[in-house]
Amino acid sequence: MPLPLVVKVDGVDGAGKTSLIADLATHFGRNLRVTVSKEFSSAHDLAFSVADSRLSIAELINSVALRGDLQFTDLEREMLMLVCCMRSNRLTLPRLRDNNDLVLCDRSSLSMFAYGILAPAPFLIFASEVLRPLLCEDLVLWLDVEPELAFGRSLDRQLPLPGFRFRDAIEERGLAFQNLVARAYAKVAEQDTRVRRIDASATRADVRAEAIAAIASLIG
């Protein structure tokens, strides 16, 4: 498969997505033009002024959707995430692909369907139909890990500081919800031939090596 490539890394919170993307950017950045983006909160989306700061549209929508104190329903949150996902695949990722050899994206549409398991089924069917023709991805690396391990990592990394940030609506649901999400990932991943499962309970070096090999096999 010729360059450029869009490779997305997905998995439950705490699976190791950020660490893997950093490792991949370092490895492939030695010889290729590499950039990093996000499926649901890309800073590469168009900018929007809020108070005295500038957020991209995707960052703004994502930050609102995940605020646990704003009391969004599962359907309302999924609708906002769908907008972010559509913009990413319709606008942001194609533009980045045109100007780079390799685009590494934190999360994919798998996240929306895995974390949206409590949303009404008709909405998820609709979301799948509207997203399918838009998806900009050559490979999705799904980091599969035991929810207990990932949840512990997530809590260690994301403890909120008083007065600094709200624990988001997903974090508040705890380990039982993460177990449901992990099973949903397995179900949606098996339906997409672009998804490559990686055992994320392995060492960081082993996960990195397997991901590098998967991308290298596409580059040829």
Secondary structure, DSSP 8 states (H G I E B T S, - for coil): --S-EEEEEE-STTSSHHHHHHHHHHHHTTTS-EEEEETTT-TTS-EEEETTEEEEHHHHHHHHHTBGGG---HHHHHHHHHHHHHHIIIIIHHHHHHT-SEEEEE--HHHHHHHTTTS-HHHHHHHHHHHTTT---SEEEEEE--HHHHHHHHHHHH---TTT---BTTGGGHHHHHHHHHHHHHHHHTT-TTEEEEETTS-HHHHHHHHHHHHHHHH-
